[in-house]
Amino acid sequence: MSPSKTNDPLKNLDLPPGWNYEQTVLQVEAIVAQIESGELELADVFEQFSQAVTHLNQCEMFLREHQQAVDLLIETLTDEDF
């Protein structure tokens, strides 16, 4: 098993109250635009990059959880349901 599978950084990640996937994606896009603009100080680039990684981890966890829910629902379907 690869180390990334055993040391999953998303395992204990909680989403903040009121968290929204679409808003978080917009925040990541805004951070990327700021970094790409070249106008940030280097320390700010690292801070913004860290924030973007946190947001992306939250998005990945959200998608994983919902994929699992969809997979469970699909398992309950039978041919008669179609």
Secondary structure, DSSP 8 states (H G I E B T S, - for coil): --HHHHS-TTTT----TT--HHHHHHHHHHHHHHHHHT-S-HHHHHHHHHHHHHHHHHHHHHHHHHHHHHHHHHHH--GGG-
